[in-house]
Amino acid sequence: MRKTGIERLALSERAAAYARLALPPALSGNHDVVAIKRGTWQDRIDSNDRWLRLAESHLGARRTTDSPPVLRAAAESFGRGGFKAAVPVLLQAAGETTSGDPALEAALIRALIDIADAPATRTALAESNSNTRRAALIALDQMDGGDLRPMEVVPFLSAQDERLREAANWILRRHPEWGADLAGWFHEKLISNRTDATTLQSLHSQFGILTRAEAGQRLLADLVAGDSFAPSSRVAALRAIGNAGLRPPPREWTTAIR
């Protein structure tokens, strides 16, 4: 039993919930939401294998006709039940959900977090759909055992999709302990003439992550004292040093600023 204070749904009930998300009948009113939350549907699918195949083949065609509250309730049921087989459909649904429905988007991501199937969720980082990758990135950062690594996040700092970039920036800000691992990567990006202005701005906004680890502190000192970096990088490094609040400051910083 998962430590959520809620009992697992029976397998047939989980199957029915999953089928409701993937292949719902015509829906109306709040009765369907209540039914899903109580897990009271009958399983009309003969076998799990057939049911999963139908879900994968019909999800995209049916979501526009469904009720968002029903989808949210179904996602919540999958999460509470720890239903790992639902992960691909949840990820696909997240890919088809726009920023215009933040409640549904949040419910899908929360379900992924509660299910906590890191290997299945991690595969979505390689998908072409930005919404799918964003959902997987956030879920892996939040779930137990997600083991999200810094090098899985930093490529998205230069993503074309603004919301995906924002998610990557948000996650990096939550992990100051990654500074030592990322110092070398930051250095390579900052000296590369292939780094575009958008990526450079994202890098500058994350200099705070470099202030706690020795390798990051040395890089910031080099940015201030060196002449092989862009002037804007020097300004951003000085700002990060000023905001770090370290007393006393690292010796490298004192030497670089003099």
Stockholm file with secondary structure:
# STOCKHOLM 1.0

chainA/1-258         MRKTGIERLALSERAAAYARLALPPALSGNHDVVAIKRGTWQDRIDSNDRWLRLAESHLGARRTTDSPPVLRAAAESFGRGGFKAAVPVLLQAAGETTSGDPALEAALIRALIDIADAPATRTALAESNSNTRRAALIALDQMDGGDLRPMEVVPFLSAQDERLREAANWILRRHPEWGADLAGWFHEKLISNRTDATTLQSLHSQFGILTRAEAGQRLLADLVAGDSFAPSSRVAALRAIGNAGLRPPPREWTTAIR
#=GR chainA/1-258 SS CCTTSSCCCCHHHHHHHHHHHHSCCCCCTTHHHHHHHHTCCCCCCSCHHHHHHHHHHHHHHHGGGSCHHHHHHHHHHHHHHTCGGGHHHHHHHHHHCCTTCHHHHHHHHHHHHHHCCHHHHHGGGGCSCHHHHHHHHHHHHHSTTCCCCHHHHGGGGGCSSHHHHHHHHHHHHTCGGGHHHHHHHHHHHHHCTTCCHHHHHHHHHTGGGGSSSHHHHHHHHHHHHCSSSCHHHHHHHHHHHHHHCCSSCCHHHHHHHC
#=GC SS_cons         CCTTSSCCCCHHHHHHHHHHHHSCCCCCTTHHHHHHHHTCCCCCCSCHHHHHHHHHHHHHHHGGGSCHHHHHHHHHHHHHHTCGGGHHHHHHHHHHCCTTCHHHHHHHHHHHHHHCCHHHHHGGGGCSCHHHHHHHHHHHHHSTTCCCCHHHHGGGGGCSSHHHHHHHHHHHHTCGGGHHHHHHHHHHHHHCTTCCHHHHHHHHHTGGGGSSSHHHHHHHHHHHHCSSSCHHHHHHHHHHHHHHCCSSCCHHHHHHHC
//
